[in-house]
Amino acid sequence: MKVTKLVSTCDIKDCPTLYATDRDTLLVQGKTPTDHGLQLPAHENLVEIPMDLVRRAIREQLI
C-alpha cells in the first residue's frame, strides 16, 4: 500500500494526521480513546482526531 501524508496538526511524527492511500482510502493517526462506551467488533478500532484537522483538510481541498 502506498501512503501519502495529506495534513497534520504538527511537523513531528506523533500528531493527529490524515493520509491517503493508493486504494482510494484514508488512514487516520490519532489517539485511541478508552472512555467511549461503544461495543466494537474485534477487528475495528476508534481513533480520535481534532475537528480542526478535518476542517483544514477540507479547506485545503485534500479530501
PDB file with one MODEL, atoms N, CA, C and O in Angstrom:
MODEL        1
ATOM      1  N   MET A   1       0.841  -1.169   0.000  1.00  0.00           N
ATOM      2  CA  MET A   1       0.000   0.000   0.000  1.00  0.00           C
ATOM      3  C   MET A   1       0.894   1.242   0.000  1.00  0.00           C
ATOM      4  O   MET A   1       1.826   1.341   0.798  1.00  0.00           O
ATOM      5  N   LYS A   2       0.605   2.187  -0.896  1.00  0.00           N
ATOM      6  CA  LYS A   2       1.321   3.462  -0.918  1.00  0.00           C
ATOM      7  C   LYS A   2       0.536   4.462  -0.070  1.00  0.00           C
ATOM      8  O   LYS A   2      -0.673   4.611  -0.245  1.00  0.00           O
ATOM      9  N   VAL A   3       1.221   5.148   0.849  1.00  0.00           N
ATOM     10  CA  VAL A   3       0.598   6.093   1.766  1.00  0.00           C
ATOM     11  C   VAL A   3       1.191   7.477   1.545  1.00  0.00           C
ATOM     12  O   VAL A   3       2.409   7.640   1.475  1.00  0.00           O
ATOM     13  N   THR A   4       0.305   8.484   1.435  1.00  0.00           N
ATOM     14  CA  THR A   4       0.733   9.863   1.240  1.00  0.00           C
ATOM     15  C   THR A   4       0.145  10.733   2.342  1.00  0.00           C
ATOM     16  O   THR A   4      -1.065  10.722   2.567  1.00  0.00           O
ATOM     17  N   LYS A   5       0.995  11.484   3.026  1.00  0.00           N
ATOM     18  CA  LYS A   5       0.536  12.384   4.086  1.00  0.00           C
ATOM     19  C   LYS A   5      -0.247  13.534   3.459  1.00  0.00           C
ATOM     20  O   LYS A   5       0.233  14.188   2.534  1.00  0.00           O
ATOM     21  N   LEU A   6      -1.463  13.777   3.971  1.00  0.00           N
ATOM     22  CA  LEU A   6      -2.289  14.870   3.473  1.00  0.00           C
ATOM     23  C   LEU A   6      -2.167  16.112   4.344  1.00  0.00           C
ATOM     24  O   LEU A   6      -1.831  17.193   3.861  1.00  0.00           O
ATOM     25  N   VAL A   7      -2.442  15.945   5.629  1.00  0.00           N
ATOM     26  CA  VAL A   7      -2.448  17.079   6.550  1.00  0.00           C
ATOM     27  C   VAL A   7      -2.211  16.566   7.966  1.00  0.00           C
ATOM     28  O   VAL A   7      -2.613  15.459   8.323  1.00  0.00           O
ATOM     29  N   SER A   8      -1.543  17.407   8.766  1.00  0.00           N
ATOM     30  CA  SER A   8      -1.224  17.036  10.138  1.00  0.00           C
ATOM     31  C   SER A   8      -1.387  18.252  11.028  1.00  0.00           C
ATOM     32  O   SER A   8      -1.454  19.382  10.543  1.00  0.00           O
ATOM     33  N   THR A   9      -1.451  18.019  12.336  1.00  0.00           N
ATOM     34  CA  THR A   9      -1.546  19.138  13.267  1.00  0.00           C
ATOM     35  C   THR A   9      -0.181  19.664  13.678  1.00  0.00           C
ATOM     36  O   THR A   9      -0.098  20.687  14.359  1.00  0.00           O
ATOM     37  N   CYS A  10       0.889  18.991  13.280  1.00  0.00           N
ATOM     38  CA  CYS A  10       2.244  19.464  13.581  1.00  0.00           C
ATOM     39  C   CYS A  10       3.249  18.796  12.642  1.00  0.00           C
ATOM     40  O   CYS A  10       2.876  17.973  11.806  1.00  0.00           O
ATOM     41  N   ASP A  11       4.511  19.152  12.784  1.00  0.00           N
ATOM     42  CA  ASP A  11       5.549  18.645  11.886  1.00  0.00           C
ATOM     43  C   ASP A  11       6.288  17.411  12.411  1.00  0.00           C
ATOM     44  O   ASP A  11       7.114  16.843  11.696  1.00  0.00           O
ATOM     45  N   ILE A  12       6.005  16.988  13.644  1.00  0.00           N
ATOM     46  CA  ILE A  12       6.670  15.800  14.166  1.00  0.00           C
ATOM     47  C   ILE A  12       5.802  14.573  13.914  1.00  0.00           C
ATOM     48  O   ILE A  12       4.672  14.712  13.447  1.00  0.00           O
ATOM     49  N   LYS A  13       6.296  13.394  14.207  1.00  0.00           N
ATOM     50  CA  LYS A  13       5.636  12.153  13.804  1.00  0.00           C
ATOM     51  C   LYS A  13       4.463  11.714  14.670  1.00  0.00           C
ATOM     52  O   LYS A  13       3.682  10.869  14.233  1.00  0.00           O
ATOM     53  N   ASP A  14       4.305  12.247  15.874  1.00  0.00           N
ATOM     54  CA  ASP A  14       3.286  11.692  16.769  1.00  0.00           C
ATOM     55  C   ASP A  14       2.082  12.616  16.955  1.00  0.00           C
ATOM     56  O   ASP A  14       1.591  12.784  18.071  1.00  0.00           O
ATOM     57  N   CYS A  15       1.610  13.211  15.865  1.00  0.00           N
ATOM     58  CA  CYS A  15       0.451  14.104  15.916  1.00  0.00           C
ATOM     59  C   CYS A  15      -0.691  13.537  15.078  1.00  0.00           C
ATOM     60  O   CYS A  15      -0.463  12.729  14.178  1.00  0.00           O
ATOM     61  N   PRO A  16      -1.924  13.964  15.375  1.00  0.00           N
ATOM     62  CA  PRO A  16      -3.033  13.547  14.519  1.00  0.00           C
ATOM     63  C   PRO A  16      -2.756  13.914  13.061  1.00  0.00           C
ATOM     64  O   PRO A  16      -2.374  15.044  12.755  1.00  0.00           O
ATOM     65  N   THR A  17      -2.955  12.945  12.172  1.00  0.00           N
ATOM     66  CA  THR A  17      -2.613  13.113  10.764  1.00  0.00           C
ATOM     67  C   THR A  17      -3.597  12.352   9.890  1.00  0.00           C
ATOM     68  O   THR A  17      -4.086  11.291  10.278  1.00  0.00           O
ATOM     69  N   LEU A  18      -3.887  12.891   8.711  1.00  0.00           N
ATOM     70  CA  LEU A  18      -4.665  12.186   7.696  1.00  0.00           C
ATOM     71  C   LEU A  18      -3.742  11.799   6.556  1.00  0.00           C
ATOM     72  O   LEU A  18      -2.915  12.596   6.111  1.00  0.00           O
ATOM     73  N   TYR A  19      -3.893  10.559   6.085  1.00  0.00           N
ATOM     74  CA  TYR A  19      -3.107  10.039   4.972  1.00  0.00           C
ATOM     75  C   TYR A  19      -4.060   9.524   3.896  1.00  0.00           C
ATOM     76  O   TYR A  19      -5.154   9.053   4.208  1.00  0.00           O
ATOM     77  N   ALA A  20      -3.654   9.609   2.650  1.00  0.00           N
ATOM     78  CA  ALA A  20      -4.375   8.986   1.542  1.00  0.00           C
ATOM     79  C   ALA A  20      -3.603   7.744   1.125  1.00  0.00           C
ATOM     80  O   ALA A  20      -2.381   7.689   1.263  1.00  0.00           O
ATOM     81  N   THR A  21      -4.320   6.747   0.614  1.00  0.00           N
ATOM     82  CA  THR A  21      -3.672   5.529   0.134  1.00  0.00           C
ATOM     83  C   THR A  21      -3.944   5.351  -1.356  1.00  0.00           C
ATOM     84  O   THR A  21      -4.821   6.001  -1.926  1.00  0.00           O
ATOM     85  N   ASP A  22      -3.191   4.480  -1.960  1.00  0.00           N
ATOM     86  CA  ASP A  22      -3.417   4.167  -3.372  1.00  0.00           C
ATOM     87  C   ASP A  22      -4.613   3.224  -3.543  1.00  0.00           C
ATOM     88  O   ASP A  22      -4.894   2.774  -4.653  1.00  0.00           O
ATOM     89  N   ARG A  23      -5.308   2.929  -2.460  1.00  0.00           N
ATOM     90  CA  ARG A  23      -6.524   2.108  -2.500  1.00  0.00           C
ATOM     91  C   ARG A  23      -7.783   2.985  -2.501  1.00  0.00           C
ATOM     92  O   ARG A  23      -8.899   2.482  -2.374  1.00  0.00           O
ATOM     93  N   ASP A  24      -7.586   4.313  -2.648  1.00  0.00           N
ATOM     94  CA  ASP A  24      -8.673   5.281  -2.584  1.00  0.00           C
ATOM     95  C   ASP A  24      -9.346   5.258  -1.212  1.00  0.00           C
ATOM     96  O   ASP A  24     -10.571   5.313  -1.107  1.00  0.00           O
ATOM     97  N   THR A  25      -8.514   5.175  -0.151  1.00  0.00           N
ATOM     98  CA  THR A  25      -8.991   5.207   1.222  1.00  0.00           C
ATOM     99  C   THR A  25      -8.168   6.225   2.005  1.00  0.00           C
ATOM    100  O   THR A  25      -7.154   6.728   1.520  1.00  0.00           O
ATOM    101  N   LEU A  26      -8.617   6.517   3.218  1.00  0.00           N
ATOM    102  CA  LEU A  26      -7.888   7.389   4.130  1.00  0.00           C
ATOM    103  C   LEU A  26      -7.409   6.590   5.329  1.00  0.00           C
ATOM    104  O   LEU A  26      -8.098   5.682   5.794  1.00  0.00           O
ATOM    105  N   LEU A  27      -6.239   6.925   5.825  1.00  0.00           N
ATOM    106  CA  LEU A  27      -5.741   6.405   7.095  1.00  0.00           C
ATOM    107  C   LEU A  27      -5.720   7.583   8.061  1.00  0.00           C
ATOM    108  O   LEU A  27      -5.405   8.709   7.675  1.00  0.00           O
ATOM    109  N   VAL A  28      -6.060   7.316   9.319  1.00  0.00           N
ATOM    110  CA  VAL A  28      -6.126   8.357  10.327  1.00  0.00           C
ATOM    111  C   VAL A  28      -5.197   7.995  11.473  1.00  0.00           C
ATOM    112  O   VAL A  28      -5.263   6.892  12.015  1.00  0.00           O
ATOM    113  N   GLN A  29      -4.340   8.922  11.832  1.00  0.00           N
ATOM    114  CA  GLN A  29      -3.471   8.749  13.001  1.00  0.00           C
ATOM    115  C   GLN A  29      -4.000   9.666  14.089  1.00  0.00           C
ATOM    116  O   GLN A  29      -4.205  10.858  13.860  1.00  0.00           O
ATOM    117  N   GLY A  30      -4.220   9.111  15.274  1.00  0.00           N
ATOM    118  CA  GLY A  30      -4.721   9.908  16.387  1.00  0.00           C
ATOM    119  C   GLY A  30      -4.682   9.096  17.666  1.00  0.00           C
ATOM    120  O   GLY A  30      -4.117   8.003  17.709  1.00  0.00           O
ATOM    121  N   LYS A  31      -5.283   9.640  18.697  1.00  0.00           N
ATOM    122  CA  LYS A  31      -5.318   8.964  19.988  1.00  0.00           C
ATOM    123  C   LYS A  31      -6.398   7.884  19.982  1.00  0.00           C
ATOM    124  O   LYS A  31      -7.432   8.029  19.330  1.00  0.00           O
ATOM    125  N   THR A  32      -6.146   6.808  20.710  1.00  0.00           N
ATOM    126  CA  THR A  32      -7.144   5.750  20.875  1.00  0.00           C
ATOM    127  C   THR A  32      -7.911   6.024  22.163  1.00  0.00           C
ATOM    128  O   THR A  32      -7.367   5.859  23.255  1.00  0.00           O
ATOM    129  N   PRO A  33      -9.181   6.444  22.046  1.00  0.00           N
ATOM    130  CA  PRO A  33      -9.954   6.722  23.253  1.00  0.00           C
ATOM    131  C   PRO A  33     -10.378   5.431  23.949  1.00  0.00           C
ATOM    132  O   PRO A  33     -10.587   4.403  23.305  1.00  0.00           O
ATOM    133  N   THR A  34     -10.499   5.499  25.254  1.00  0.00           N
ATOM    134  CA  THR A  34     -10.914   4.319  26.019  1.00  0.00           C
ATOM    135  C   THR A  34     -12.232   4.534  26.744  1.00  0.00           C
ATOM    136  O   THR A  34     -12.787   3.589  27.305  1.00  0.00           O
ATOM    137  N   ASP A  35     -12.743   5.756  26.745  1.00  0.00           N
ATOM    138  CA  ASP A  35     -13.942   6.076  27.523  1.00  0.00           C
ATOM    139  C   ASP A  35     -15.179   6.273  26.656  1.00  0.00           C
ATOM    140  O   ASP A  35     -16.084   7.012  27.043  1.00  0.00           O
ATOM    141  N   HIS A  36     -15.238   5.634  25.500  1.00  0.00           N
ATOM    142  CA  HIS A  36     -16.325   5.874  24.563  1.00  0.00           C
ATOM    143  C   HIS A  36     -17.582   5.055  24.867  1.00  0.00           C
ATOM    144  O   HIS A  36     -18.670   5.461  24.455  1.00  0.00           O
ATOM    145  N   GLY A  37     -17.486   3.956  25.546  1.00  0.00           N
ATOM    146  CA  GLY A  37     -18.642   3.158  25.907  1.00  0.00           C
ATOM    147  C   GLY A  37     -19.286   2.396  24.758  1.00  0.00           C
ATOM    148  O   GLY A  37     -20.380   1.855  24.919  1.00  0.00           O
ATOM    149  N   LEU A  38     -18.634   2.342  23.608  1.00  0.00           N
ATOM    150  CA  LEU A  38     -19.175   1.636  22.446  1.00  0.00           C
ATOM    151  C   LEU A  38     -18.688   0.197  22.420  1.00  0.00           C
ATOM    152  O   LEU A  38     -17.624  -0.115  22.953  1.00  0.00           O
ATOM    153  N   GLN A  39     -19.469  -0.679  21.798  1.00  0.00           N
ATOM    154  CA  GLN A  39     -19.049  -2.060  21.599  1.00  0.00           C
ATOM    155  C   GLN A  39     -18.642  -2.214  20.138  1.00  0.00           C
ATOM    156  O   GLN A  39     -19.486  -2.153  19.244  1.00  0.00           O
ATOM    157  N   LEU A  40     -17.370  -2.409  19.904  1.00  0.00           N
ATOM    158  CA  LEU A  40     -16.835  -2.524  18.547  1.00  0.00           C
ATOM    159  C   LEU A  40     -16.470  -3.965  18.238  1.00  0.00           C
ATOM    160  O   LEU A  40     -16.084  -4.708  19.140  1.00  0.00           O
ATOM    161  N   PRO A  41     -16.583  -4.371  16.985  1.00  0.00           N
ATOM    162  CA  PRO A  41     -16.089  -5.688  16.599  1.00  0.00           C
ATOM    163  C   PRO A  41     -14.589  -5.778  16.867  1.00  0.00           C
ATOM    164  O   PRO A  41     -13.893  -4.762  16.875  1.00  0.00           O
ATOM    165  N   ALA A  42     -14.103  -6.969  17.080  1.00  0.00           N
ATOM    166  CA  ALA A  42     -12.687  -7.178  17.425  1.00  0.00           C
ATOM    167  C   ALA A  42     -11.742  -6.656  16.342  1.00  0.00           C
ATOM    168  O   ALA A  42     -10.601  -6.308  16.646  1.00  0.00           O
ATOM    169  N   HIS A  43     -12.187  -6.595  15.101  1.00  0.00           N
ATOM    170  CA  HIS A  43     -11.308  -6.166  14.010  1.00  0.00           C
ATOM    171  C   HIS A  43     -11.368  -4.656  13.734  1.00  0.00           C
ATOM    172  O   HIS A  43     -10.786  -4.190  12.754  1.00  0.00           O
ATOM    173  N   GLU A  44     -12.062  -3.889  14.583  1.00  0.00           N
ATOM    174  CA  GLU A  44     -12.182  -2.444  14.395  1.00  0.00           C
ATOM    175  C   GLU A  44     -11.671  -1.693  15.615  1.00  0.00           C
ATOM    176  O   GLU A  44     -11.652  -2.224  16.726  1.00  0.00           O
ATOM    177  N   ASN A  45     -11.257  -0.443  15.389  1.00  0.00           N
ATOM    178  CA  ASN A  45     -10.807   0.459  16.444  1.00  0.00           C
ATOM    179  C   ASN A  45     -11.374   1.836  16.200  1.00  0.00           C
ATOM    180  O   ASN A  45     -11.823   2.145  15.097  1.00  0.00           O
ATOM    181  N   LEU A  46     -11.355   2.658  17.223  1.00  0.00           N
ATOM    182  CA  LEU A  46     -11.690   4.068  17.093  1.00  0.00           C
ATOM    183  C   LEU A  46     -10.415   4.880  17.202  1.00  0.00           C
ATOM    184  O   LEU A  46      -9.492   4.504  17.924  1.00  0.00           O
ATOM    185  N   VAL A  47     -10.364   5.998  16.481  1.00  0.00           N
ATOM    186  CA  VAL A  47      -9.264   6.942  16.589  1.00  0.00           C
ATOM    187  C   VAL A  47      -9.880   8.319  16.735  1.00  0.00           C
ATOM    188  O   VAL A  47     -10.775   8.691  15.976  1.00  0.00           O
ATOM    189  N   GLU A  48      -9.401   9.071  17.711  1.00  0.00           N
ATOM    190  CA  GLU A  48      -9.909  10.416  17.955  1.00  0.00           C
ATOM    191  C   GLU A  48      -8.949  11.433  17.355  1.00  0.00           C
ATOM    192  O   GLU A  48      -7.749  11.412  17.627  1.00  0.00           O
ATOM    193  N   ILE A  49      -9.502  12.325  16.534  1.00  0.00           N
ATOM    194  CA  ILE A  49      -8.693  13.383  15.915  1.00  0.00           C
ATOM    195  C   ILE A  49      -9.403  14.719  16.122  1.00  0.00           C
ATOM    196  O   ILE A  49     -10.623  14.751  16.281  1.00  0.00           O
ATOM    197  N   PRO A  50      -8.654  15.815  16.122  1.00  0.00           N
ATOM    198  CA  PRO A  50      -9.281  17.125  16.288  1.00  0.00           C
ATOM    199  C   PRO A  50     -10.096  17.516  15.055  1.00  0.00           C
ATOM    200  O   PRO A  50      -9.690  17.239  13.927  1.00  0.00           O
ATOM    201  N   MET A  51     -11.239  18.158  15.268  1.00  0.00           N
ATOM    202  CA  MET A  51     -12.053  18.642  14.157  1.00  0.00           C
ATOM    203  C   MET A  51     -11.260  19.606  13.284  1.00  0.00           C
ATOM    204  O   MET A  51     -11.489  19.676  12.077  1.00  0.00           O
ATOM    205  N   ASP A  52     -10.333  20.350  13.878  1.00  0.00           N
ATOM    206  CA  ASP A  52      -9.532  21.289  13.101  1.00  0.00           C
ATOM    207  C   ASP A  52      -8.736  20.585  12.009  1.00  0.00           C
ATOM    208  O   ASP A  52      -8.497  21.163  10.948  1.00  0.00           O
ATOM    209  N   LEU A  53      -8.325  19.348  12.254  1.00  0.00           N
ATOM    210  CA  LEU A  53      -7.588  18.586  11.246  1.00  0.00           C
ATOM    211  C   LEU A  53      -8.477  18.315  10.032  1.00  0.00           C
ATOM    212  O   LEU A  53      -8.028  18.444   8.893  1.00  0.00           O
ATOM    213  N   VAL A  54      -9.725  17.943  10.271  1.00  0.00           N
ATOM    214  CA  VAL A  54     -10.664  17.685   9.183  1.00  0.00           C
ATOM    215  C   VAL A  54     -10.992  18.988   8.453  1.00  0.00           C
ATOM    216  O   VAL A  54     -11.012  19.030   7.223  1.00  0.00           O
ATOM    217  N   ARG A  55     -11.246  20.046   9.216  1.00  0.00           N
ATOM    218  CA  ARG A  55     -11.541  21.344   8.593  1.00  0.00           C
ATOM    219  C   ARG A  55     -10.393  21.805   7.705  1.00  0.00           C
ATOM    220  O   ARG A  55     -10.610  22.301   6.600  1.00  0.00           O
ATOM    221  N   ARG A  56      -9.182  21.637   8.194  1.00  0.00           N
ATOM    222  CA  ARG A  56      -8.008  22.049   7.407  1.00  0.00           C
ATOM    223  C   ARG A  56      -7.889  21.236   6.118  1.00  0.00           C
ATOM    224  O   ARG A  56      -7.575  21.786   5.062  1.00  0.00           O
ATOM    225  N   ALA A  57      -8.138  19.940   6.204  1.00  0.00           N
ATOM    226  CA  ALA A  57      -8.072  19.089   5.011  1.00  0.00           C
ATOM    227  C   ALA A  57      -9.120  19.513   3.989  1.00  0.00           C
ATOM    228  O   ALA A  57      -8.855  19.515   2.787  1.00  0.00           O
ATOM    229  N   ILE A  58     -10.307  19.871   4.465  1.00  0.00           N
ATOM    230  CA  ILE A  58     -11.365  20.328   3.564  1.00  0.00           C
ATOM    231  C   ILE A  58     -11.009  21.685   2.973  1.00  0.00           C
ATOM    232  O   ILE A  58     -11.153  21.904   1.770  1.00  0.00           O
ATOM    233  N   ARG A  59     -10.544  22.594   3.824  1.00  0.00           N
ATOM    234  CA  ARG A  59     -10.161  23.937   3.362  1.00  0.00           C
ATOM    235  C   ARG A  59      -9.098  23.877   2.288  1.00  0.00           C
ATOM    236  O   ARG A  59      -9.138  24.630   1.314  1.00  0.00           O
ATOM    237  N   GLU A  60      -8.149  22.979   2.470  1.00  0.00           N
ATOM    238  CA  GLU A  60      -7.049  22.832   1.502  1.00  0.00           C
ATOM    239  C   GLU A  60      -7.423  21.897   0.371  1.00  0.00           C
ATOM    240  O   GLU A  60      -6.582  21.555  -0.461  1.00  0.00           O
ATOM    241  N   GLN A  61      -8.688  21.478   0.336  1.00  0.00           N
ATOM    242  CA  GLN A  61      -9.228  20.604  -0.714  1.00  0.00           C
ATOM    243  C   GLN A  61      -8.410  19.320  -0.883  1.00  0.00           C
ATOM    244  O   GLN A  61      -8.137  18.879  -2.000  1.00  0.00           O
ATOM    245  N   LEU A  62      -8.028  18.733   0.256  1.00  0.00           N
ATOM    246  CA  LEU A  62      -7.263  17.483   0.239  1.00  0.00           C
ATOM    247  C   LEU A  62      -8.179  16.275   0.256  1.00  0.00           C
ATOM    248  O   LEU A  62      -7.786  15.193  -0.180  1.00  0.00           O
ATOM    249  N   ILE A  63      -9.411  16.446   0.760  1.00  0.00           N
ATOM    250  CA  ILE A  63     -10.378  15.356   0.769  1.00  0.00           C
ATOM    251  C   ILE A  63     -11.698  15.855   0.228  1.00  0.00           C
ATOM    252  O   ILE A  63     -12.660  15.091   0.147  1.00  0.00           O
TER     253      ILE A  63
ENDMDL
END
